[in-house]
Structure formats: structure tokens, C-alpha cells
Amino acid sequence: MTAEARTAVVTGASSGIGAATARALAAAGYHVVLTARRKDRIEALAAELPHARAYALDVTDRAAVDAFAAELDRLPSVDVLVNNAGGALGAEPVATGDPADWRAMYEVNVLGVLHMTQALLPALTASGEGTVVVLSSTAGHGTYEGGGGYVAAKHGAHVIAETLRLELCGEPVRVIEVAPGMVKTDEFATTRFRGDAGKAAKVYEGVEQPLSAEDVADTVAWAITRPAHVNIDLLVVRPRAQASNTKVHRTS
């Protein structure tokens, strides 16, 4: 099947890495289905792209996810699922972290991936060359102070990808995990710090070139467009200035 006949579903496509990934896959010839809670944003993006459609969706709502999957049954095939929806809330230590924040992060970063993958896996398998992508994080592979809730959630996303790959061995479905490090987007850090632009800016202060959403999207699109027998199990991508979650070169 040619790329032009393939369909890719991207969650969290209203901004940041999700929107950039939708653009990259559309440029590669995929028909793209954009999902996110903010309907106006994904509709505006869909209008920019060839062969794109928008579907307002909260990945933490299983009934809504199942209804979405039923809508996709009308398509000739569903070939790619990019589990991008996620995010961080707060940077408090474990001792004082808000359980509501931890629960919200688990719901979107872990259960959201579970809901979407379970709902679309039959179609992905039926396509004969399906691909599941999990956008985790370097937080899913190493801890850091003040990140307990997010780190725990992204470890969960990593484990879903790792386990699913074992369970699907022999099936025509690849499972790819892309784990970005420091990425500067319009919303990630601002959301984490509850709208405090000053705290958000300090995350990137003195870092000459943090990753952009487009950098990560390029990596995701590259992994997806490898030949069907090639599985990029795990791809960790960081800016050159970042050696680990806790070691970052800053010029000031």
C-alpha cells in the first residue's frame, strides 16, 4: 500500500508535537485524522492540510474513544496511531504533590494511550502493516526531583509500548516509542506551571537550542516511514545541550 492510501491518527494534535507530527505525516502523503479536545484548533489545522479531518476527542473518555473508533470503521484502513496526547502538571516533590495532579497525568499519559491503542488495534492489525507510536519522554527512562507524578506516568507509557511489542510479536503491527528530552513548545511548560510564564521560561533559560516540536515530529515521521519490517523500538532524542534529565548546558 502506498503512503498516499494510508491513514494516520494523531492524538493531541491541537498544538506542539501533535500538530507538527500531523503536518509531517501529511507532507509524507498520509491521510491524517486529527484528534484533540480543542475542536477549533484541529479544525483550523485540518483546513491547512490535504486529506485531513478533525475529530474532537478526549482520550481519557473511553466511551468517546470507542465511538471514534466506530467512526473510523468507515475508512478503507487505519494504518498508524500516534499516541501523542499527554502532559505534565506541577513540579512539587513527592511529599507535597497533589494526588489530583498525579491522577490527571496518569489518565492522559497512560490510560489515554491504553484506550486509543485498544480501540484501534483491530483496525491496525487488519491493515496488514499497522504502526502504534507512543510519544513517551526521557522522563519515562530516568527520574528527576520535582517530577515524580510526570515521571511515573511516562514510565507507564514506556511500559505499555514495551509490553505491547512483546505481545504483538508475530502480528503485522510495529510498536515504536519516541522519547523526547527538552522540547520548547508554546504550552508544555506553561501548562505544567499553571500559566506562570516566568517559571516556564526558566526551564529553557540559557539553553541555546532546545528541541522544537518540528524536530520531534521529523523523528516520528522518519520512524513511521521506515519499511514495514523495520521497527524502531525506542528512539531517545535530546538537544545537544542536554546530556540527561538533570544535566543541561546553559550559557547563562
C-alpha positions as CSV (number, residue, x, y, z in Angstrom):
1,M,0.0,0.0,0.0
2,T,1.3,3.4,-0.9
3,A,1.7,6.2,1.7
4,E,-1.0,8.2,-0.2
5,A,-3.5,5.5,0.6
6,R,-2.6,5.2,4.3
7,T,-4.4,6.9,7.2
8,A,-2.7,8.1,10.4
9,V,-4.5,9.1,13.6
10,V,-2.7,11.7,15.7
11,T,-3.9,12.4,19.3
12,G,-3.2,15.7,21.0
13,A,-3.0,17.4,17.6
14,S,-4.1,20.8,18.6
15,S,-0.6,22.2,19.3
16,G,3.0,21.4,19.8
17,I,4.4,18.0,18.8
18,G,1.0,16.7,17.8
19,A,0.3,19.4,15.4
20,A,3.8,19.3,14.0
21,T,3.5,15.5,13.6
22,A,0.2,15.8,11.7
23,R,1.9,18.3,9.3
24,A,4.9,16.0,8.8
25,L,2.8,12.9,8.1
26,A,0.5,14.9,5.7
27,A,3.7,16.1,3.9
28,A,4.7,12.4,3.6
29,G,1.4,11.7,1.9
30,Y,-0.7,10.3,4.7
31,H,-4.4,11.0,5.2
32,V,-4.4,12.4,8.7
33,V,-7.1,12.2,11.3
34,L,-6.5,14.9,14.0
35,T,-7.9,14.5,17.5
36,A,-7.8,16.7,20.5
37,R,-10.2,18.3,22.9
38,R,-9.9,21.8,21.3
39,K,-12.1,21.4,18.3
40,D,-11.5,24.8,16.8
41,R,-7.7,24.3,16.7
42,I,-7.8,20.9,15.0
43,E,-10.4,22.1,12.5
44,A,-8.1,25.0,11.6
45,L,-5.2,22.7,11.2
46,A,-7.2,20.2,9.1
47,A,-8.2,23.0,6.8
48,E,-4.5,23.6,6.1
49,L,-3.6,20.0,5.2
50,P,-4.6,17.8,2.3
51,H,-6.7,14.8,3.1
52,A,-7.1,15.7,6.8
53,R,-10.1,15.6,9.1
54,A,-10.7,16.8,12.6
55,Y,-12.4,14.9,15.4
56,A,-12.9,16.4,18.8
57,L,-11.9,13.8,21.4
58,D,-10.8,13.4,25.0
59,V,-8.6,10.3,25.1
60,T,-9.4,9.8,28.8
61,D,-13.1,9.2,27.9
62,R,-13.4,5.5,26.9
63,A,-16.9,5.8,25.6
64,A,-15.9,8.7,23.3
65,V,-12.8,6.8,22.2
66,D,-14.9,3.7,21.3
67,A,-17.4,5.9,19.3
68,F,-14.4,7.5,17.5
69,A,-13.1,4.0,16.6
70,A,-16.5,3.1,15.2
71,E,-16.5,6.2,13.0
72,L,-13.1,5.1,11.6
73,D,-14.6,1.8,10.5
74,R,-15.9,3.7,7.5
75,L,-12.4,4.3,6.2
76,P,-10.6,1.8,3.9
77,S,-7.9,1.3,6.5
78,V,-6.3,2.7,9.7
79,D,-2.6,2.2,9.4
80,V,-0.9,4.4,12.0
81,L,-1.8,5.6,15.5
82,V,0.4,8.3,17.1
83,N,-0.3,8.4,20.8
84,N,0.8,12.0,21.5
85,A,-1.8,13.3,23.9
86,G,-0.2,13.9,27.3
87,G,1.3,16.5,29.5
88,A,2.7,17.4,32.9
89,L,1.1,19.2,35.9
90,G,3.1,20.7,38.7
91,A,6.7,20.3,39.9
92,E,6.2,19.6,43.6
93,P,8.2,17.0,45.4
94,V,6.6,13.6,46.2
95,A,6.0,14.7,49.8
96,T,3.6,17.6,48.8
97,G,2.4,16.6,45.3
98,D,-1.3,16.9,44.7
99,P,-2.8,13.5,44.1
100,A,-5.4,15.1,41.7
101,D,-2.5,16.2,39.5
102,W,-1.0,12.7,39.6
103,R,-4.3,11.2,38.7
104,A,-4.9,13.6,35.8
105,M,-1.4,12.8,34.4
106,Y,-2.0,9.1,34.7
107,E,-5.3,9.4,33.0
108,V,-4.0,11.1,29.9
109,N,-0.4,9.8,29.6
110,V,-1.2,6.2,30.5
111,L,-4.9,5.4,30.2
112,G,-5.3,7.6,27.2
113,V,-2.6,5.5,25.4
114,L,-4.4,2.4,26.6
115,H,-7.8,3.5,25.4
116,M,-6.7,4.5,22.0
117,T,-4.5,1.5,21.4
118,Q,-7.1,-1.0,22.5
119,A,-9.8,0.7,20.4
120,L,-7.8,0.9,17.2
121,L,-5.6,-2.2,17.4
122,P,-8.1,-4.4,15.5
123,A,-8.1,-1.9,12.5
124,L,-4.3,-1.5,12.7
125,T,-3.8,-5.3,12.6
126,A,-6.3,-5.6,9.8
127,S,-4.3,-3.1,7.7
128,G,-1.6,-5.7,7.4
129,E,1.2,-3.1,8.2
130,G,0.0,-1.3,11.3
131,T,2.1,1.0,13.4
132,V,1.5,2.2,17.0
133,V,3.6,5.1,18.2
134,V,3.9,6.1,21.8
135,L,5.3,9.5,22.5
136,S,6.8,9.0,25.9
137,S,9.6,11.1,27.3
138,T,13.1,10.9,28.7
139,A,11.1,11.2,31.9
140,G,10.0,7.7,31.2
141,H,13.6,6.4,31.4
142,G,15.1,8.5,34.3
143,T,13.9,10.3,37.4
144,Y,14.4,13.8,38.5
145,E,13.4,15.9,41.5
146,G,10.1,17.6,41.3
147,G,8.9,15.3,38.5
148,G,7.5,12.3,40.4
149,G,4.0,12.4,39.0
150,Y,5.0,13.0,35.4
151,V,7.9,10.6,35.6
152,A,5.6,7.9,37.0
153,A,3.1,8.5,34.2
154,K,5.7,8.4,31.4
155,H,7.3,5.3,32.9
156,G,3.8,3.8,32.5
157,A,3.6,4.9,28.8
158,H,7.0,3.3,28.2
159,V,5.9,0.1,29.8
160,I,2.8,-0.1,27.6
161,A,5.0,0.2,24.5
162,E,7.5,-2.3,25.7
163,T,4.8,-4.9,26.8
164,L,2.7,-4.4,23.7
165,R,5.7,-5.1,21.4
166,L,6.2,-8.4,23.2
167,E,2.5,-9.3,23.0
168,L,2.2,-8.4,19.3
169,C,5.3,-10.3,18.2
170,G,4.3,-12.2,15.1
171,E,1.4,-9.8,14.3
172,P,1.7,-7.2,11.4
173,V,1.9,-4.3,13.8
174,R,5.0,-2.3,14.8
175,V,5.3,-0.6,18.2
176,I,7.5,2.5,18.2
177,E,8.4,4.6,21.2
178,V,9.9,8.1,20.8
179,A,11.2,9.6,24.0
180,P,11.9,13.4,23.6
181,G,14.0,15.3,26.1
182,M,13.9,19.1,26.4
183,V,11.4,20.4,23.8
184,K,10.4,24.0,23.8
185,T,6.8,24.4,22.7
186,D,4.2,27.1,23.3
187,E,2.3,25.2,26.0
188,F,4.1,22.3,27.8
189,A,6.0,24.2,30.5
190,T,3.3,26.9,30.8
191,T,0.7,24.2,31.5
192,R,3.0,22.5,33.9
193,F,3.4,25.7,35.9
194,R,-0.3,26.5,35.8
195,G,0.1,29.5,33.5
196,D,3.2,31.1,35.2
197,A,5.1,32.3,32.1
198,G,8.1,33.3,34.3
199,K,8.6,29.8,35.7
200,A,8.0,28.2,32.2
201,A,10.7,30.5,30.7
202,K,13.3,29.4,33.3
203,V,13.1,25.8,32.1
204,Y,14.8,26.9,28.8
205,E,16.8,29.8,30.2
206,G,20.3,29.8,28.8
207,V,19.8,26.7,26.6
208,E,20.9,27.8,23.2
209,Q,18.8,25.3,21.1
210,P,16.3,23.2,22.9
211,L,14.4,20.8,20.6
212,S,11.4,22.2,18.7
213,A,8.1,20.4,18.1
214,E,9.2,20.1,14.4
215,D,12.4,18.3,15.5
216,V,10.4,15.7,17.3
217,A,7.8,15.4,14.5
218,D,10.6,14.8,12.0
219,T,11.9,12.0,14.1
220,V,8.4,10.4,14.5
221,A,7.7,10.7,10.7
222,W,11.1,9.1,9.9
223,A,10.4,6.1,12.2
224,I,6.9,5.6,10.8
225,T,8.1,5.8,7.2
226,R,10.7,3.1,7.5
227,P,9.9,-0.1,5.6
228,A,7.2,-2.2,7.3
229,H,9.6,-4.8,8.5
230,V,11.8,-2.2,10.3
231,N,10.8,-1.4,13.8
232,I,12.4,1.5,15.7
233,D,11.8,0.1,19.1
234,L,13.0,3.1,21.1
235,L,14.3,6.4,19.9
236,V,15.6,8.9,22.5
237,V,16.0,12.4,21.1
238,R,17.5,15.3,23.1
239,P,19.1,18.6,22.2
240,R,22.8,18.6,22.1
241,A,22.9,20.8,25.2
242,Q,21.1,18.1,27.3
243,A,23.1,15.1,28.4
244,S,20.5,13.8,30.8
245,N,17.3,14.9,32.6
246,T,19.4,16.6,35.2
247,K,22.5,17.8,33.2
248,V,21.9,20.6,30.8
249,H,24.4,23.1,29.4
250,R,23.3,26.7,29.9
251,T,25.2,29.7,28.6
252,S,23.9,31.9,31.5
